[in-house]
Amino acid sequence: MSVLFSHKVLEYLEYLVVILYERDYFGFLDSSERYVSELIDDIKKNLPIKQHKLSPKYFDKYGKGMKYAVFRKSKHTCWYVFFKTYTEKGETYYLVRYIANNHVIAKYL
């Protein structure tokens, strides 16, 4: 099993480091980088074993028929990871197509 990230998701995660630092969620840039790195590692390690649900129609703009899993990072923040699964030559791939937190998308779930 492999977890892959779309180009847009990777760009967002790079930008997230800056957002978290500039909005003072973290006092140091390296703390922000570590948070995002740990989020990516958690997704890579645990997405295949996480409980998941079918995505609401609202998220079809990122890919039809996706599923999502929830990654809780703190008491107040959960990250929602939207993905599609593919099987090729007996190998299963999880392609992450969109990611956002509860502060942004909770109303659509």
Phi and psi restraints in degrees (value plus and minus 20) as a CYANA .aco file:
   2 SER   PHI    -152.8  -112.8
   2 SER   PSI     120.0   160.0
   3 VAL   PHI    -126.8   -86.8
   3 VAL   PSI     103.6   143.6
   4 LEU   PHI    -139.1   -99.1
   4 LEU   PSI     135.5   175.5
   5 PHE   PHI    -139.9   -99.9
   5 PHE   PSI     116.6   156.6
   6 SER   PHI     -86.4   -46.4
   6 SER   PSI     140.6   180.6
   7 HIS   PHI     -78.4   -38.4
   7 HIS   PSI     -61.8   -21.8
   8 LYS   PHI     -85.0   -45.0
   8 LYS   PSI     -58.4   -18.4
   9 VAL   PHI     -86.2   -46.2
   9 VAL   PSI     -62.7   -22.7
  10 LEU   PHI     -81.7   -41.7
  10 LEU   PSI     -61.2   -21.2
  11 GLU   PHI     -82.0   -42.0
  11 GLU   PSI     -63.5   -23.5
  12 TYR   PHI     -81.6   -41.6
  12 TYR   PSI     -63.5   -23.5
  13 LEU   PHI     -84.8   -44.8
  13 LEU   PSI     -55.9   -15.9
  14 GLU   PHI     -84.6   -44.6
  14 GLU   PSI     -62.7   -22.7
  15 TYR   PHI     -88.5   -48.5
  15 TYR   PSI     -53.2   -13.2
  16 LEU   PHI     -78.9   -38.9
  16 LEU   PSI     -57.7   -17.7
  17 VAL   PHI     -75.4   -35.4
  17 VAL   PSI     -66.3   -26.3
  18 VAL   PHI     -89.0   -49.0
  18 VAL   PSI     -64.5   -24.5
  19 ILE   PHI     -76.9   -36.9
  19 ILE   PSI     -70.0   -30.0
  20 LEU   PHI     -81.6   -41.6
  20 LEU   PSI     -56.9   -16.9
  21 TYR   PHI     -93.3   -53.3
  21 TYR   PSI     -68.3   -28.3
  22 GLU   PHI     -86.6   -46.6
  22 GLU   PSI     -48.9    -8.9
  23 ARG   PHI    -111.9   -71.9
  23 ARG   PSI      -7.6    32.4
  24 ASP   PHI      42.3    82.3
  24 ASP   PSI       9.7    49.7
  25 TYR   PHI     -93.7   -53.7
  25 TYR   PSI     -48.2    -8.2
  26 PHE   PHI    -152.0  -112.0
  26 PHE   PSI     120.0   160.0
  27 GLY   PHI     -99.4   -59.4
  27 GLY   PSI     -38.0     2.0
  28 PHE   PHI    -149.6  -109.6
  28 PHE   PSI     123.4   163.4
  29 LEU   PHI     -80.7   -40.7
  29 LEU   PSI     -58.4   -18.4
  30 ASP   PHI     -86.3   -46.3
  30 ASP   PSI     -48.9    -8.9
  31 SER   PHI     -87.7   -47.7
  31 SER   PSI     -60.5   -20.5
  32 SER   PHI     -85.1   -45.1
  32 SER   PSI     -62.9   -22.9
  33 GLU   PHI     -81.7   -41.7
  33 GLU   PSI     -62.0   -22.0
  34 ARG   PHI     -83.7   -43.7
  34 ARG   PSI     -61.9   -21.9
  35 TYR   PHI     -79.3   -39.3
  35 TYR   PSI     -68.3   -28.3
  36 VAL   PHI     -87.5   -47.5
  36 VAL   PSI     -60.2   -20.2
  37 SER   PHI     -81.7   -41.7
  37 SER   PSI     -62.7   -22.7
  38 GLU   PHI     -87.0   -47.0
  38 GLU   PSI     -56.0   -16.0
  39 LEU   PHI     -82.7   -42.7
  39 LEU   PSI     -66.1   -26.1
  40 ILE   PHI     -81.7   -41.7
  40 ILE   PSI     -65.0   -25.0
  41 ASP   PHI     -81.8   -41.8
  41 ASP   PSI     -61.8   -21.8
  42 ASP   PHI     -81.6   -41.6
  42 ASP   PSI     -63.4   -23.4
  43 ILE   PHI     -83.5   -43.5
  43 ILE   PSI     -67.4   -27.4
  44 LYS   PHI     -80.6   -40.6
  44 LYS   PSI     -60.4   -20.4
  45 LYS   PHI     -98.1   -58.1
  45 LYS   PSI     -59.3   -19.3
  46 ASN   PHI    -130.8   -90.8
  46 ASN   PSI     -32.3     7.7
  47 LEU   PHI     -75.0   -35.0
  47 LEU   PSI     -64.6   -24.6
  48 PRO   PHI     -83.1   -43.1
  48 PRO   PSI     -42.9    -2.9
  49 ILE   PHI    -126.4   -86.4
  49 ILE   PSI     -24.9    15.1
  50 LYS   PHI     -92.4   -52.4
  50 LYS   PSI     125.7   165.7
  51 GLN   PHI     -86.0   -46.0
  51 GLN   PSI     120.0   160.0
  52 HIS   PHI    -157.2  -117.2
  52 HIS   PSI     142.8   182.8
  53 LYS   PHI    -150.5  -110.5
  53 LYS   PSI     141.8   181.8
  54 LEU   PHI     -92.1   -52.1
  54 LEU   PSI     119.8   159.8
  55 SER   PHI     -92.7   -52.7
  55 SER   PSI     122.4   162.4
  56 PRO   PHI     -82.1   -42.1
  56 PRO   PSI     137.1   177.1
  57 LYS   PHI     -75.8   -35.8
  57 LYS   PSI     -49.2    -9.2
  58 TYR   PHI     -73.2   -33.2
  58 TYR   PSI     -54.4   -14.4
  59 PHE   PHI    -108.4   -68.4
  59 PHE   PSI     -16.3    23.7
  60 ASP   PHI     -81.6   -41.6
  60 ASP   PSI     -39.9     0.1
  61 LYS   PHI     -87.4   -47.4
  61 LYS   PSI     -35.0     5.0
  62 TYR   PHI    -119.6   -79.6
  62 TYR   PSI     -27.1    12.9
  63 GLY   PHI     128.9   168.9
  63 GLY   PSI     107.8   147.8
  64 LYS   PHI     -95.1   -55.1
  64 LYS   PSI     125.4   165.4
  65 GLY   PHI      49.0    89.0
  65 GLY   PSI       9.9    49.9
  66 MET   PHI    -101.5   -61.5
  66 MET   PSI     145.3   185.3
  67 LYS   PHI    -138.6   -98.6
  67 LYS   PSI     146.2   186.2
  68 TYR   PHI    -161.0  -121.0
  68 TYR   PSI     133.9   173.9
  69 ALA   PHI    -150.2  -110.2
  69 ALA   PSI     135.6   175.6
  70 VAL   PHI    -129.9   -89.9
  70 VAL   PSI     113.5   153.5
  71 PHE   PHI    -142.0  -102.0
  71 PHE   PSI      89.1   129.1
  72 ARG   PHI    -104.2   -64.2
  72 ARG   PSI     104.0   144.0
  73 LYS   PHI    -128.7   -88.7
  73 LYS   PSI     -37.9     2.1
  74 SER   PHI    -180.0  -140.0
  74 SER   PSI    -199.9  -159.9
  75 LYS   PHI     -81.3   -41.3
  75 LYS   PSI     -47.6    -7.6
  76 HIS   PHI    -132.6   -92.6
  76 HIS   PSI     -30.0    10.0
  77 THR   PHI    -147.9  -107.9
  77 THR   PSI     106.7   146.7
  78 CYS   PHI    -140.5  -100.5
  78 CYS   PSI     120.6   160.6
  79 TRP   PHI    -123.6   -83.6
  79 TRP   PSI     112.6   152.6
  80 TYR   PHI    -124.2   -84.2
  80 TYR   PSI     101.2   141.2
  81 VAL   PHI    -130.2   -90.2
  81 VAL   PSI      96.9   136.9
  82 PHE   PHI    -121.6   -81.6
  82 PHE   PSI     110.7   150.7
  83 PHE   PHI    -169.2  -129.2
  83 PHE   PSI     145.1   185.1
  84 LYS   PHI    -143.3  -103.3
  84 LYS   PSI     131.0   171.0
  85 THR   PHI    -131.3   -91.3
  85 THR   PSI     124.0   164.0
  86 TYR   PHI    -154.4  -114.4
  86 TYR   PSI     126.3   166.3
  87 THR   PHI    -142.4  -102.4
  87 THR   PSI     108.6   148.6
  88 GLU   PHI    -160.3  -120.3
  88 GLU   PSI     105.0   145.0
  89 LYS   PHI      33.1    73.1
  89 LYS   PSI      21.0    61.0
  90 GLY   PHI      59.3    99.3
  90 GLY   PSI     -22.8    17.2
  91 GLU   PHI    -120.8   -80.8
  91 GLU   PSI     115.4   155.4
  92 THR   PHI    -119.7   -79.7
  92 THR   PSI     112.3   152.3
  93 TYR   PHI    -138.1   -98.1
  93 TYR   PSI     117.7   157.7
  94 TYR   PHI    -129.9   -89.9
  94 TYR   PSI      93.2   133.2
  95 LEU   PHI    -123.5   -83.5
  95 LEU   PSI      91.8   131.8
  96 VAL   PHI     -98.3   -58.3
  96 VAL   PSI     100.2   140.2
  97 ARG   PHI    -125.4   -85.4
  97 ARG   PSI     -40.4    -0.4
  98 TYR   PHI    -180.1  -140.1
  98 TYR   PSI     127.0   167.0
  99 ILE   PHI    -165.3  -125.3
  99 ILE   PSI     118.3   158.3
 100 ALA   PHI    -179.2  -139.2
 100 ALA   PSI     144.8   184.8
 101 ASN   PHI    -124.9   -84.9
 101 ASN   PSI     151.9   191.9
 102 ASN   PHI     -82.6   -42.6
 102 ASN   PSI     -46.3    -6.3
 103 HIS   PHI     -87.5   -47.5
 103 HIS   PSI     -43.2    -3.2
 104 VAL   PHI    -119.9   -79.9
 104 VAL   PSI     -61.8   -21.8
 105 ILE   PHI    -139.3   -99.3
 105 ILE   PSI     -16.7    23.3
 106 ALA   PHI     -74.2   -34.2
 106 ALA   PSI     -55.5   -15.5
 107 LYS   PHI     -87.3   -47.3
 107 LYS   PSI     -38.2     1.8
 108 TYR   PHI    -113.4   -73.4
 108 TYR   PSI     -27.4    12.6
